[in-house]
Amino acid sequence: MASGWWMHELWERSPVLLASWVVFWVLLSVMLHELAHGWTALWQGDDTPRAAGHMNFSPLTHMGGTSLIFFVLVGFAWGQMPVSPWRFRMGRMGDVLVSAA
């Protein structure tokens, strides 16, 4: 068998396995992305992410049911991390850092 693109080979072997890998990596990526915003907000002095219960490793907490359903049906997902920019130590620069995270 000739070497090809790994996703194509995985699709030929098991479409369910490929779909599982895609779902796993998308959920992990969105979750870590949102946690990066939360960790930076905490570093800037804003405890809103922790108080709102968003500093955990649950995709449902970060994405919500609507985003998860949309991901399954359309293949597009988003996340959310509540922050309060007026609590940032560095003011406007803190907002830039949290956004950049």
C-alpha positions as CSV (number, residue, x, y, z in Angstrom):
1,M,0.0,0.0,0.0
2,A,1.4,3.4,-1.0
3,S,1.9,6.0,1.6
4,G,-0.7,8.7,1.5
5,W,-2.3,11.3,3.6
6,W,-2.9,9.9,7.1
7,M,-6.5,11.1,7.2
8,H,-7.4,9.4,3.9
9,E,-5.8,6.2,5.2
10,L,-7.7,6.4,8.5
11,W,-10.9,7.1,6.6
12,E,-10.4,3.9,4.5
13,R,-9.7,1.9,7.6
14,S,-12.5,3.2,9.8
15,P,-14.6,6.4,9.2
16,V,-15.8,6.1,12.8
17,L,-12.2,6.2,14.1
18,L,-11.5,9.3,12.0
19,A,-14.6,11.1,13.2
20,S,-13.7,10.3,16.8
21,W,-10.2,11.7,16.3
22,V,-11.6,14.9,14.7
23,V,-14.2,15.4,17.5
24,F,-11.6,14.7,20.2
25,W,-9.1,17.3,18.8
26,V,-11.7,20.0,18.2
27,L,-13.1,19.7,21.7
28,L,-9.7,19.7,23.2
29,S,-8.6,22.7,21.2
30,V,-11.6,24.8,22.0
31,M,-11.4,23.9,25.7
32,L,-7.7,24.7,26.0
33,H,-8.2,27.9,24.0
34,E,-10.8,29.1,26.4
35,L,-8.8,28.0,29.4
36,A,-5.9,30.2,28.1
37,H,-8.2,33.2,28.2
38,G,-9.3,32.3,31.7
39,W,-5.8,31.7,33.0
40,T,-4.7,35.1,31.6
41,A,-7.7,36.8,33.1
42,L,-6.9,35.3,36.5
43,W,-3.3,36.4,36.1
44,Q,-4.6,39.9,35.4
45,G,-6.6,39.9,38.7
46,D,-10.0,39.0,37.4
47,D,-11.6,36.1,39.2
48,T,-14.8,36.0,37.0
49,P,-13.8,32.8,35.2
50,R,-13.3,30.9,38.5
51,A,-16.4,32.4,40.1
52,A,-18.5,31.5,37.0
53,G,-17.3,27.9,37.2
54,H,-15.5,28.0,33.8
55,M,-12.0,27.0,35.0
56,N,-12.5,23.2,34.4
57,F,-11.8,20.7,31.7
58,S,-15.4,20.2,30.6
59,P,-16.1,21.0,26.9
60,L,-19.8,21.4,27.8
61,T,-18.9,24.3,30.2
62,H,-16.8,26.1,27.6
63,M,-18.9,25.4,24.5
64,G,-22.4,25.0,25.8
65,G,-25.1,22.8,24.3
66,T,-25.8,25.1,21.3
67,S,-22.2,25.0,20.1
68,L,-21.9,21.3,20.6
69,I,-25.1,20.6,18.6
70,F,-24.0,23.1,15.9
71,F,-20.6,21.3,15.7
72,V,-22.3,17.9,15.2
73,L,-24.7,19.3,12.6
74,V,-22.6,21.8,10.7
75,G,-19.0,21.2,11.7
76,F,-18.5,24.6,13.3
77,A,-18.0,25.3,17.0
78,W,-17.2,28.1,19.4
79,G,-16.4,28.6,23.1
80,Q,-16.9,31.3,25.7
81,M,-15.0,32.4,28.8
82,P,-16.6,35.1,31.0
83,V,-14.3,37.9,32.0
84,S,-14.7,41.3,33.5
85,P,-12.2,43.7,31.8
86,W,-12.6,46.4,34.4
87,R,-10.9,44.1,36.9
88,F,-7.7,43.7,34.9
89,R,-4.6,45.0,36.7
90,M,-3.1,46.5,33.5
91,G,-6.3,48.1,32.3
92,R,-6.5,48.2,28.5
93,M,-3.2,46.2,28.1
94,G,-4.7,43.5,30.3
95,D,-7.6,43.3,27.8
96,V,-5.1,42.9,25.0
97,L,-3.3,40.1,26.8
98,V,-6.5,38.2,27.6
99,S,-7.7,38.6,24.0
100,A,-4.3,37.5,22.7
101,A,-4.3,34.4,24.9
